[in-house]
Amino acid sequence: MEPQAKVIAYEGYSKAYGRKERPAVQDLSLSVNNGEILGLVGLNGAGKTTMLRAAAGLLLPTSGTVRMDGHDIVRDKVAASRTLGIVPEFPNFEPSASALDLLEYLGGYHGLAGDAFRAHALALLTKVGLTGNEGRKVGTFSQGMKKRFALAAALLAHPRNLLLDEILNGLDPEGIRFVRRLLLELRTEGSAILLSSHILSEVESVADRIAVLHKGRLLECVPLKDIYASRAIRLRVRIRNPSPEVAAYLSSVGPVEREGESFSIAQPHGEVWEVNTELVRRGAQVAEIRMDREDLESYFFRTIGEEP
């Protein structure tokens, strides 16, 4: 009977490449649920690619395991791989093969062939924005086109689980927007997606949860909405005619730092419009007022304890 758990699950996974080296990933336990995008963020060398290669069954663990829908990726590799699609950071395909021919060839590994599969392969090339390039050699594709083709190859067998390693690298703004829409569509269809990217603003735009990996260890894995709820907020106000009354009022809004006409208030009480109304009522000439909210990049560096 097929296991009921439909997830990507790391269970105490560790990987060391040498006895004297720090483990690339250490004692990692983490899962990605169906219908969820988990954004994996970390500096270079944090262990992100090791994590993804481990889940693809390309690395034997030093300890622990990774499971795909309950199947151990090492002991039950065939069963685990049936539900898995992968896009590596640097896709590498046979350069002399045409896009459609190569998809049909790759389909053979999944036992897929015939007219119906050929129609499916053509539809995938359309889905990823490569219409008109079916007969073009993959070796002539730009880096962005190779990423799109790699997505089509990853989706050939309708996988439930997707591993995407720096999929946004090499894409132009239109390509990034396309991938964003496709990921949200796949999430709606129930896919479990593990997404690694240095482009934190894009991770923020699609992820349901954020996992922060640093020096091989998982520091946090939290819903994005919880990050929003706890993130630092600062009200910045510049007043042309600051008075003691105005300064006293701003002190009541929150802890104030002042430099001449400029006031900075951490975690303020009230909205911008409310503060502005009260300032004007007190005769203040407000030159500027805005609320700065911590973005994912700032949250990330705060979590790992480093300055951006």
C-alpha positions, 0 to 999 in steps of 0.5 A: 500500500502506498504511504499516506504522507505526501511530502518532501521530508528530511529526517535528521539528515546530515552530510559531511564530505570529509572527516575533518570538514564541517558538515555541509548539512547537519541534523536537518529535519524539515518537511514540505507539504502538498500545496506549499512552496517552501523558500530555502534561503542562505548564503553561499556555502550554507548547504542549500545545494547539498540539501537539494541534491540529497533530496534528489538521491544524488548524495548518500547521507552521512546520517539520517534520510530524505523521503518522498511521499514516504519513500526513502530516497536511497533505499526506495530510489525508484519509487521516490523518484516517480513523484519528483521533478528537479531543476538544477541551478545549471541545467546541462542537456545534450546540446545537439538534440532538439527540444522536442526530441530531447523531451521525448527521449527523457519521457522514455525514462518514465515509460512515456511514449506515443502520440499522446505523450508527444502532444503532452511534450508540445503542450509543456514547451508551450506552457514554459514559453518555448513555443516555436523552439520545438525543433531548435537545438538545446545547445543554442538556447540562452541560459533563461531558455535552458531554465524554461526547458529544464522546467518542462523536463521536470514536469514531464511525468506530472510530479507531485514534488519539485526541487528548484535550485536557483531557478530564477538565476539567468532569467530576465524580468519577464522570465522571473514573472513567468516562473512566479506565475507558474509556481503559484499555479503548481502550488494550487494544483497541489505540488510540494515545492522546495525553492532555493533562491538568492533573489529574496524579494521573489522568494517573498512573493511566492513562498508560504514558509521560509527556511533559513539555512546557515553554515549547514544548520537550519536556524528557522522555518516559519510561515511568511505571515509570522515573519510579517507579524514580527518584523521590525517597523519604523516610522520616519518623520521630518518636520520643518518646525519641530517644537517641544509639544511635537517632540513630546507627542512623537515620544508617546507614539514609540521610542524616538531617535532624533537628528535635527528635523528628523525623527525615527520611531521604532515599532510605532503605535498607530498608522501613518495617517493618524500620526500625521493628523495629530502632528498637523493638529499640533501645528507641525509642518510635516515635510515627510512621513513614511513607515518602513517595514523590514523586508525578507532580506533584512529579516534574513540577515537579522536571523543569521546575525550578520550585517547585509 
